[in-house]
Amino acid sequence: MTKWGVRAASLRRRLLFALACALLLPPAQVLAGAREKIAELAPSGLVLVMDEKGDELVARNADKPFIPASVAKIVTAWLALDALGADYRFQTRFYLDANRVLYIRGGGDPFLISEELALLAPALVAAIGKQPLSGIVLDASYYPVDLRIPGIEATDEAYDALNSALAVNFNTIHAVRRGKTVRSAEEQTPITPLAISQFLARSDQGRGRISLTRDPTLGLLYAGELIAAFVERAGASVKGKISTGAVPAGLEPVYVHRQSRPLSQILAAMLLGSNNYIANQVFLEIGGHRLGGPVSLEKSLRVANDVLAKHGLAGSIHLEEGSGISRGNRFTARGLAQVLHLFTPHSALLRSGDGAHFKTGTFSGVRTLAGYADTARHGRVRFVIALGGNDGALRFRLLDTIRSGL
């Protein structure tokens, strides 16, 4: 057994011993002991634990607004399932004119990744034929050009990738640089001229991932280059240039690609990877689907606030965007616990481990954790933890106390 295995086994033995001792104590004494331990671990922290009947087992600062960071993605997932449905599929439309110019109209698909393009390209080529294309025109008009998400900054970090109606691989480039040579860091992703030029200009030596935040047109043109590469792999060719523009009025689509993953799978990936780009693509679609395109943050917030108000959450869940990247988002623990109650049928979408399903949130000076945990005396409970400071491990020590002490 490895040293990590020995440590894990030791931890399990300690938890089982603590659990056995707790079972010998009266319930009220056990609960009081757990509350004292939580207060000792996080005297200024925010902790709320509720059982399946809605009774509060632990409540510390439960009405104090806190910055949720990425636990906001739980709310976005719940809102999306309410507005769109678990089986919803994003669509990308393709048009071909008489001169064999291919027009691509993006529909905000957050999972238009290389593996999806490998599925898309053969179906597209079957629809348009293998004769050379005289050009590709990219139409991203479903998203306004002035769209800005609060909290997204102009950095090369993947979590700051710009949202777009038409983007590939989460609007990022993953590559390896050796001197003046750039190659793809992913076997499934061809390298393209734009990817090479951007990586040379913006990345140091070695492997890395950069976001396309400097100019929205860059992400759009990269999507065009990568789609063209997959079209050529599928047996067609592109002879003309790749540009941006609008689909001509009256032109009907020759192929509509429906994302192979239903919304439920996209949300599971979003929650597991805590992907800000996916979260806000999904959040923007809530408004676009309900109120029509083009999308806008205002439309999605209008839909979100209507749903929150319907469930009595207007005063306890304040959203500025859908990923949690904005420090302007504010929740109360009781509000988030109510969302967790409504999200219970979908709890399996969250990360799981050691008898819990949970989502973390991390900002400088903010550490959050929320989800569901199985306890010995109170069954499955909902919990919300929000702490100041940068001690991420403390969240999980509190969760261990909840699981073993309740």
N, C-alpha and C positions, 0 to 999 in steps of 0.2 A: 504494500500500500504506500502511495506517495505521502509526503509530509502534508500536502493539502487534504488528502483523504483522511489522514490521522486527525488533523484539526477538525474536519467536518464531523467525523465520528465522535470526537470529544464534545463538540458543541451539541450534537444530538443527544448525547448522554446527559449533559447538564440540563438541557431543556426538558428531557423526559423526567429527570429527578425533580426539577422545579414543578413540573406538572403534577407529579405524583404527590408531592408535598401539598400543593395547592388543593388537590381534591380532598384532602383530609381536613381542611379548614371550612368553617361556615361560609356560605356564599357572600354575605355582607362583609366579612373580614377579608376575604380574598379580593373583593372589588375595592375595598378601602386600601388594601396593600398595593394593588396595581395603580390606583390613582396616586398614591404617595410616591411610588417609584417613578411614574411619569413626571410628576412635579419635580422630583429630585433631578431627573435627567435633563429636563427642559423647563426650568422655572418661568421663563418668559415666553415659552413656545405656545403655539396654537395646536390643540389636539381635540378632536371630537371623534367619539366612537358610539355608534348606534347599532342596536340589535335589529333583527328582522321585523320586530313589532313596532319599531320606531322609538323605542325607549333609549334615552341617552345614558350610556354606561360611564363615559368620561366626557367632560365638557370643560375645556379651558380656552377662554377667549373666543368662544364659538361664534360670536357676532362681530368680531373685530375684522374689518376688511384686510385682505392680504393680497400680495401679488402672486398669482397662481403659477407663473412661468408655464412650463409645458403640460402641467395637469389640465390646463385649459383645453387641451386636445380631447379630453373626455367629453367636455361640453360640446365641442365641434362635432365629434362623432355622433353623439346623441341627437343633435340638431339635424345632422345630415341624414340620419336614418329616419327621422320624423318627416323631413321635407322631400327626400329623394327615394327612400326605400332601400333595403339591403341588396336588392337585385339590380339596382340602377347601373347603367353602363354609359360611360362617356363615349362620344362619337367624334370622328374626324372625317371630313368629307373631301372627296376628290372629284375634280371636273376636268374635262378635256375639250378644247375648242378645235375648230376645223384645221388649225395650223399645228396641231399636236403640241400645244402649250398646256402643260399640266398645272392646274390651279389647286392649291391645298388650303382648305379653310379649317383652321383650328377650332376645336370645341372645348378647350380647357382641360384636355385629358392629362391628369397628373402622373400617369404611369406609362407614358409613351417612351419606354426604354428600349434598349437595343433588342432585347428578346421579343418585345412586342413588334418592333419593326421587322424582325425576321419572319413573323407570322403575317404581317400586313403586306409586305412587298409581293410575295407570290400571288396573293389574291388580287392585288392592284394590277399587276402585269397581266393576269388572266383577263381582267376587265378592259385594259387599254391596248393590249397587244404588245409585241416586241419591237415594232418599228421605232426608230429613234425619236426621242422627245426633243422638240425644238426649244424648250425652256421650261423652267418651273417658276411659278409665281406663288408667293406665300401670303395668305390672307389671315391676319390676326385681329381682325376688326371686332371679334366677339369680346375682346378686352379693350378698354379705352387706352389711348397712348399715354395719358397722364395718370394712370393708376399708380398709387403709392400705398404701401402697407406700413402702418406705424410700427417702428422698431426695426425695419429692414434698412440696413446701411450699405453704402457703396464700398464693400470690401470684397476680397477674393474668397472669403469663407463660404463653404457650401450652404451653411444655414442662412446666408444672406442672398441666396439666389432670387432673382426677380421672377414674379409670377407672370405667366403669359398664356395667351390662347393657344399658342403652338410652340412647344418646347420639347426637347428630348433629354432623356437622362437627368431629369430634375433641373434642367437648365445649368448643368455643370459639365466639365470636361475632366476626365480621370486619365492621366497620362504619366509617362516616365521620361525624364529628360536626362540625356547624357551628352554634355557639351552642346553642340548645335543640332543634335539628333533628338527627335521626339517620337515616341511610339505610344500606342494605346496601352493603358494599364489593364485593359479588359479584353480577354480573348474574343468576346462576342461583339466588340465595338471597333469598327474600322477607324483608322486615323484619317482625318480630313485636312485640307489646306488651312482652313480657319482654325481648327484645333491646334495645329502646329504653330501657326503664327501667334496665337494668343498665349500658348504655353511658353514659347520663347520670350515673349515680351513680359510675362507676368509671373513666371515661376522660377524658383531656384532649381539647382540640380537635384535629381532623384525623383521619387514617386510622389504625386500629390493630386489634389482635386481642387479646381478653381471654379468659382461661380461666374456666370456671365452677367455681371451687374453694371458694367461701365456704360453700356449702350443697349437698350432693348432690341435694336436691330441685329446685334451680334448673335443673340440667342436664336433669333428667327432664322438668320442665314445659316447658322450651324445646324439647325433642324433640317433645313433644306438640303445641305450637303450630306448629312447622314442618311436622310431618306433616299437621296439620289444614289448613294453608295449601295444601299440595300436593294434598290430597284435594279441596279446593274448586276448585283449578285443573283437576282431572280431572272436575269436573261434579257433585260431591256437595256437601253442606253440613253444618256442625256447629252445632247450635243450643244445645246444653248446655255445661256447664263441662268443663274438663280437670282431672283429678285423678289421684292415685296410689292404688293398691290392688292386690288380687290377683284373678287370673282365677277365677271361680267354679268349684268342683269339678264335674266332669262336662261342662263346656262344651267342645265340640270346635272346633278352628280352622276358620275359613271360608277362610282364605288363609295360606299359608306362603311368605314371601319368602326366596328363596335369593340370597345376594349374587352379583351378576353377575361379580365378580372372583374367580377361584380364589385359593387361599392363595399360590401362587407370585407372582402379580401384586401381592398385598398386601405380601408380603415385599420385593419389588423396590422398591415405593414407600416402605416403612418404611426400608430401607437407604439409598435415595437421599436422602430427606428427613430421615433420622435422627430419626424421629418417636417420642418416648417413649410417647405415648398408645397408638399402634398396637402398639408392641413389648410393652407389658404386657398389652394386650387379648389378643394372641396368646399370650403366656406363660401367662396365666391359663386360656386355653382348653386348653392342654396338659393341665393337671390335671383340668379339668372334663370333658373328653372321655374321658380314660382312667379316671378314678375317679368320675365322676358329679357332678352339681350338688348344691348350689351350688358355685361355684368358690371356691377359696381359694389364697392364696399358698403355704400349707403343702402342699396337694395338688400344685401345680405343681412346687415344689421337690423333693418326694418323687419325682415322675416324672423330673424333670431329673437328680437325683442318681443314680437307678437307671441311666439311660442313660449318664451320665458314668462310673459305676463299671464298667459293662459294657465300656467302651473304655479302662479303665485311667487315667481322668482325674479320679478322685475327689480326689486330692491336689493337683491342679494347676489346677483350675477351680472356684472358689468363687463361687456366685451368691447374692445376696440378693433380686434382682428381675431383670426381663428387659430393661430398657432401657439399663442402665449409669448411671442417674442417682444410684445409691447409691454412696458412697465405700467402702461395706463389701464390694463386689465385689472379688475378688482373683484374678488369673490369674498363671501363669508363661508365659514365652515359648514354652517347649517344649510346654506344654499347649495353648496357642492354636494353635501350628503343627500339632499333631495334629488339632485341630478343622478347621483349614483343609484338611488332607489329606482328611478325611472329607467336607468341604463342596465339594470340587473339582468334582463334577458340576453344582453350582449356582453356580459362580463368576461366571457371567454376570449374576446378580442384583445384583452389586455395582456401584458406580460405576466407570466405565472412562475411561481417558485415557492417552495416551502409552505404550502397551504395558503397561498395568497395570490390574488390577481391585482396588479397595481400599475400606476403610472408615476414616474418621477418628474420633477421640475427643477431646473437649475439655472440660476442667475447669480451674478456676483452679489453676495450678501443675502441670497434667498435660496432656501432648499425646501422643496415641498414633496409630498408623497400622499397618494390617495388611492383608494380601491376597496377591496374586500379581503377579509381574512377569516380563516376557520379557527374557532376557539373551542376549548374543552367544555366550558360551562354554558356559553351563550350562543353556540352554533356559529353560523356565518354572520359577521358584523361588517358594517361599512365604517371606514375610517378616513379621516382627513388630518394631515400633519403639515404644518407650515412653520418654518424656523428662520430666524435671522442668522447671519453668519455664513460660513462656508464649510461647515462640517457635514458633508453628505452622509457619512456613516451613521451619524446620530439618528437620522430618520429611521434607519433600519433597526437600530437598538430599541427605539420606541416601538416599532412594529413587533419586534420579538417580545417586548414586554406585554403588548396587547395580546398577542397570541398565547403566550404562556401564562399570563396573569389573569386572563378572563376565561 
